[in-house]
Every structure is written in structure tokens, then in C-alpha cells.
Amino acid sequence: MSSPIEEYRSRGYAIVRGVFNSAEMAELAAAFDREYAAGLRHGRSFRHGNLHYRLAEDAALGRIVRLVQWPSYHDAVLNRFRVDPRMLRIVAPLIGEDVKQIINQLHWKPPGAAMADFAFHQDVRFRRPREAYRNLAESYVQTGIAVDRHSRASGAMRLLPASHQLGEVALAGNRRVADAAASEQTLLEAGLDPSRLVDLALEPGDVALWNSYTVHGSGPNTTAHDRRLYINGYVRAADCDRGEWAWRSGLPCPLGPPQLVHYEALHERPEPHYLDN
């Protein structure tokens, strides 16, 4: 049987089963619940430095929290998971022990939500400015900790195996990725075969990892339970000019004053403020 690292290199994604136990998942689920409640209290999308609550008005459920970026600045539980030594053991064979982080994100797919899909895409699309991220095919690893069971019915990610070997693919043009249907027609238009798609089936405590060039998307949650995913994106520090340090020489790094990641106006407008969307 091949190892997760071998599978990641050949298929562009892999699953490490049972990394976290049920007690740890209960603790992580409680942190998700706290952040969801905090988002709803804001009532609309909110930013404070890199911390960002994105809310949406869902046609089926009303106002929902779509995602939260960088909650680890204020939540000790979420911060602990992002630099857990087991996460380093997973990514170190790929990117070493000097590691920065450019994604720290909570994702929800509430049951019955109309705005929970992600169109097929590659994460490389969002690595901007390009000059700040080097050797993305080898230097960057996206990870996701499953808080709930992920299946096709609950809106699990669907991936195209070995698509990371294709380089950057023109998918969906400039159309939205978040809250857009994962249409197989998009793949056909790009010359890709949707019959090769696989579901990223996960149990609570599993950790998935995928390449920034791996084509993936996800559909709606039609089950009666939530589908939550804790996403942390790690990058070899020498190949990235942005991000927060996760580990230096294998040792976890605390979060201090926010560093430039994706929010371009971090230094011009770091104060708390509400957003139009």
C-alpha cells in the first residue's frame, strides 16, 4: 500500500486517516460553534486585520456564516490545531520544517443551504500577487481537518486525480468560485473528463491534503448534519514572501501582530470594520 505522501505526489491529493480523536473533534466542533455564533452576532461581513467573517443571505436558510478567515488570532483551540505537531509530521516530508501559513479558515456547509457550493477550480488561482509565491507546485500544501463526515451527500470535495500535473488550467474564466455550482460542464469546456472525478470521503478527525494545482469543487449538503472543514494552507517559508509563521526548525510559532497575507489594505485599514458583502 502506498503512503499518503506517495499518493499526494501521484494523485495531487491524499487522506491521512484518524489523525485526531473524537474528544479532540468535539473540542474543534465547539470552536466552530463559537465562531459561527460570533459571526451571526455581527450580522454582516466583518473584518479586523486578517480576521474576516464572511456572511451571506441564503435563499433557503436566511443569514448564514459562509466562512471565517484567521480566527486563530483570538481562539486558542483553533490556534493549537493549526500548529499541532501531527500536522507538521504530515507536511514536513513535502515542504520541510520551516513553514509559513497563508490559509487559516473555517468552512461550513449547513444542511439545505442554497449558497454552499464551490465551482471547480485550482487554488493557484488565488495565490496573488504571483511574485510573492514561488514554486507553488512543490512548495505549498493545502490541508483540511474534517470535523464531520464528508460524503457526496453532505457536499464533500470532488477532485480530479493527477490534475496537478496539468499546470494551470483555464476553469470558469473570471466567474465566481464561492457560491457557484460545481458544474461538470466547466470541466468539459476545459477538455477535462468529469467521469474521473472522485469524492473526498472523510470521517471526523481525518486530514486531507491537496496540491494548489489539483482541480476540485464541491456541491450542496443534502444531509441532516453539518459539513465543517478546518482548512490550513502551509508553504515552504523560503518560497513565500507573505504569511504567518507556523513552524521554524520544526518548533511552533505563536501569532503576534498580523502579517501581510491576502488582505492588501492590512496596514492602511487594520481597524475593525463592516463590509458590503
C-alpha positions as CSV (number, residue, x, y, z in Angstrom):
1,M,0.0,0.0,0.0
2,S,1.3,3.4,-0.9
3,S,1.9,6.1,1.7
4,P,-0.2,9.3,1.8
5,I,2.9,11.2,0.6
6,E,3.3,8.9,-2.4
7,E,-0.4,9.3,-3.1
8,Y,-0.2,13.0,-2.8
9,R,2.6,13.2,-5.3
10,S,1.0,10.9,-7.8
11,R,-2.7,11.9,-7.5
12,G,-2.4,15.5,-6.2
13,Y,-4.3,14.7,-3.0
14,A,-4.3,12.2,-0.1
15,I,-6.0,11.4,3.1
16,V,-4.4,10.7,6.5
17,R,-6.9,8.7,8.5
18,G,-7.7,9.2,12.2
19,V,-5.2,11.9,12.9
20,F,-7.4,13.4,15.7
21,N,-9.6,11.5,18.2
22,S,-13.2,12.0,19.0
23,A,-12.5,14.2,22.1
24,E,-10.4,16.5,20.0
25,M,-13.1,16.7,17.3
26,A,-15.6,17.6,20.0
27,E,-13.3,20.4,21.1
28,L,-12.8,21.6,17.5
29,A,-16.6,21.4,16.8
30,A,-17.2,23.6,19.8
31,A,-14.7,26.2,18.5
32,F,-16.6,26.2,15.2
33,D,-19.9,26.8,17.0
34,R,-18.3,29.7,18.9
35,E,-17.1,31.3,15.7
36,Y,-20.4,30.8,13.9
37,A,-22.3,32.4,16.7
38,A,-19.8,35.3,16.7
39,G,-20.3,35.8,13.0
40,L,-24.1,35.9,13.4
41,R,-23.8,38.5,16.2
42,H,-22.0,40.8,13.7
43,G,-25.0,40.5,11.4
44,R,-22.9,41.2,8.3
45,S,-19.5,40.6,6.9
46,F,-16.8,41.9,9.2
47,R,-13.0,42.4,9.1
48,H,-10.4,43.2,11.8
49,G,-7.0,42.9,10.3
50,N,-6.7,39.4,8.8
51,L,-9.7,38.2,10.8
52,H,-12.6,38.1,8.5
53,Y,-16.2,36.8,8.9
54,R,-18.0,36.3,5.6
55,L,-21.7,36.2,5.9
56,A,-24.3,35.5,3.2
57,E,-28.0,35.7,2.8
58,D,-29.1,32.2,1.9
59,A,-32.3,31.7,-0.1
60,A,-33.2,28.6,2.0
61,L,-31.8,29.4,5.5
62,G,-31.6,33.2,5.7
63,R,-28.4,34.7,7.0
64,I,-25.5,32.2,7.4
65,V,-21.8,32.4,8.2
66,R,-20.1,31.3,5.0
67,L,-16.5,31.2,6.3
68,V,-14.2,32.7,8.8
69,Q,-10.6,33.6,8.0
70,W,-7.8,33.7,10.6
71,P,-9.8,33.0,13.8
72,S,-6.7,31.6,15.3
73,Y,-5.6,35.1,16.3
74,H,-8.1,35.0,19.2
75,D,-9.1,31.4,19.6
76,A,-6.6,29.3,21.5
77,V,-8.1,26.0,20.4
78,L,-8.0,26.8,16.7
79,N,-4.5,28.1,17.1
80,R,-3.4,24.9,18.8
81,F,-4.7,22.7,16.0
82,R,-3.0,24.8,13.2
83,V,0.4,24.1,14.7
84,D,-0.2,20.7,16.1
85,P,2.9,18.5,15.7
86,R,0.8,15.9,13.9
87,M,0.1,18.5,11.2
88,L,3.9,19.2,10.8
89,R,4.6,15.5,10.5
90,I,2.1,15.3,7.6
91,V,3.5,18.3,5.6
92,A,7.2,18.3,6.6
93,P,8.1,15.5,4.1
94,L,6.8,17.8,1.3
95,I,7.8,21.3,2.4
96,G,10.3,20.9,5.3
97,E,10.2,22.2,8.9
98,D,10.5,26.0,8.2
99,V,6.9,26.6,7.3
100,K,4.6,29.7,6.9
101,Q,0.9,29.7,6.7
102,I,-1.3,31.6,4.3
103,I,-4.7,30.0,4.9
104,N,-6.4,29.6,8.3
105,Q,-10.1,29.2,7.5
106,L,-13.3,27.6,8.8
107,H,-15.8,26.3,6.2
108,W,-19.4,25.4,6.8
109,K,-22.0,23.7,4.6
110,P,-25.2,23.8,6.7
111,P,-27.9,21.3,5.7
112,G,-30.1,22.6,3.0
113,A,-28.1,25.8,2.3
114,A,-28.5,27.1,-1.2
115,M,-25.2,29.0,-1.1
116,A,-22.7,26.4,-0.1
117,D,-21.2,25.2,-3.4
118,F,-17.7,25.8,-4.8
119,A,-17.2,25.7,-8.6
120,F,-14.4,23.6,-10.0
121,H,-11.1,25.5,-9.6
122,Q,-7.5,25.3,-8.7
123,D,-6.2,27.0,-5.6
124,V,-3.4,28.5,-7.6
125,R,-6.0,31.0,-8.9
126,F,-6.0,32.7,-5.5
127,R,-2.3,33.0,-4.9
128,R,-1.8,36.7,-5.6
129,P,0.4,38.5,-6.2
130,R,2.2,35.7,-8.1
131,E,5.6,37.1,-7.4
132,A,5.1,36.5,-3.6
133,Y,4.5,32.8,-4.1
134,R,7.3,30.7,-5.8
135,N,7.4,27.1,-6.9
136,L,3.7,26.6,-5.9
137,A,3.5,23.1,-7.3
138,E,6.0,21.9,-4.8
139,S,6.2,24.5,-2.0
140,Y,2.5,24.7,-1.0
141,V,0.2,22.2,0.7
142,Q,-3.4,22.8,1.5
143,T,-4.8,20.7,4.4
144,G,-8.3,20.2,5.7
145,I,-9.4,18.6,9.0
146,A,-12.8,17.0,8.8
147,V,-15.0,18.0,11.7
148,D,-18.0,16.0,10.4
149,R,-18.5,13.1,8.0
150,H,-17.8,14.2,4.4
151,S,-19.7,12.3,1.6
152,R,-21.2,13.2,-1.7
153,A,-24.5,13.8,0.0
154,S,-23.0,16.2,2.5
155,G,-21.1,18.2,-0.1
156,A,-17.7,16.6,0.1
157,M,-15.0,17.9,-2.2
158,R,-14.8,16.3,-5.6
159,L,-11.3,16.1,-7.1
160,L,-9.8,15.2,-10.5
161,P,-6.9,12.8,-9.8
162,A,-3.5,13.8,-11.2
163,S,-4.8,17.1,-12.5
164,H,-2.0,18.8,-10.6
165,Q,0.3,17.6,-13.3
166,L,-1.5,19.7,-15.9
167,G,-0.3,23.1,-14.7
168,E,-2.7,25.9,-14.5
169,V,-6.0,25.2,-16.4
170,A,-8.5,27.8,-17.6
171,L,-11.5,27.0,-15.5
172,A,-14.6,29.2,-15.2
173,G,-12.8,32.3,-16.5
174,N,-13.4,35.2,-14.1
175,R,-16.6,33.7,-12.8
176,R,-17.1,33.3,-9.0
177,V,-15.9,30.1,-7.3
178,A,-17.6,30.5,-3.9
179,D,-21.4,30.1,-4.0
180,A,-21.2,28.8,-7.6
181,A,-22.3,25.4,-8.8
182,A,-19.7,22.7,-9.3
183,S,-20.8,22.1,-12.9
184,E,-19.2,19.3,-14.8
185,Q,-19.7,21.3,-17.9
186,T,-16.9,23.6,-16.7
187,L,-14.6,20.6,-16.9
188,L,-15.7,19.6,-20.3
189,E,-15.2,23.1,-21.6
190,A,-11.6,22.9,-20.4
191,G,-11.0,19.5,-22.0
192,L,-11.2,17.5,-18.8
193,D,-13.0,14.3,-18.2
194,P,-15.6,14.6,-15.3
195,S,-16.0,10.8,-15.2
196,R,-12.7,10.7,-13.5
197,L,-13.8,12.7,-10.5
198,V,-13.6,11.2,-7.1
199,D,-15.3,12.1,-3.8
200,L,-13.1,13.1,-0.9
201,A,-14.9,10.9,1.7
202,L,-13.7,11.8,5.2
203,E,-14.6,10.8,8.7
204,P,-14.2,13.2,11.7
205,G,-10.5,13.5,12.6
206,D,-9.2,12.7,9.1
207,V,-6.8,15.1,7.5
208,A,-6.9,15.7,3.7
209,L,-4.2,17.4,1.8
210,W,-4.2,18.6,-1.8
211,N,-2.0,20.4,-4.3
212,S,-2.6,24.0,-5.3
213,Y,-3.0,22.8,-8.9
214,T,-5.4,20.0,-8.2
215,V,-8.8,20.6,-9.8
216,H,-11.6,20.4,-7.2
217,G,-15.1,21.7,-6.3
218,S,-18.0,20.7,-4.1
219,G,-21.8,20.6,-4.2
220,P,-24.6,21.1,-1.7
221,N,-25.2,19.4,1.6
222,T,-28.4,17.4,1.4
223,T,-28.0,15.5,4.7
224,A,-29.4,16.4,8.1
225,H,-26.0,17.2,9.6
226,D,-23.4,20.0,9.1
227,R,-20.3,19.6,7.0
228,R,-17.4,21.5,8.5
229,L,-13.8,21.7,7.4
230,Y,-10.9,23.4,9.1
231,I,-8.5,24.5,6.3
232,N,-4.9,25.4,6.9
233,G,-2.6,26.1,3.9
234,Y,1.1,25.7,4.5
235,V,4.0,26.9,2.4
236,R,7.8,26.4,2.4
237,A,9.0,29.6,4.1
238,A,11.8,30.2,1.6
239,D,9.4,30.3,-1.2
240,C,6.9,32.7,0.2
241,D,7.2,36.4,1.0
242,R,3.8,36.6,2.8
243,G,2.1,34.7,5.6
244,E,2.3,33.9,9.3
245,W,5.0,31.6,10.6
246,A,3.7,28.2,11.6
247,W,7.0,26.4,12.4
248,R,10.6,27.4,12.5
249,S,13.0,24.5,12.5
250,G,10.1,22.3,13.5
251,L,9.1,24.4,16.5
252,P,5.6,26.1,16.6
253,C,5.4,29.8,16.3
254,P,3.0,32.0,18.2
255,L,0.9,34.5,16.4
256,G,1.9,38.2,17.0
257,P,0.8,41.3,15.2
258,P,-0.9,40.3,11.9
259,Q,1.4,39.9,8.9
260,L,0.5,40.6,5.3
261,V,-1.3,37.6,3.8
262,H,-4.2,38.3,1.4
263,Y,-5.7,41.5,2.8
264,E,-3.9,44.1,0.8
265,A,-5.1,47.0,3.0
266,L,-3.8,45.4,6.2
267,H,-1.6,48.4,7.1
268,E,-3.9,51.1,5.7
269,R,-7.1,49.9,7.4
270,P,-6.3,47.4,10.2
271,E,-9.2,48.6,12.4
272,P,-12.5,46.7,12.9
273,H,-15.0,47.5,10.1
274,Y,-18.0,46.1,8.4
275,L,-18.1,45.1,4.7
276,D,-20.8,45.4,2.0
277,N,-20.6,41.6,1.3
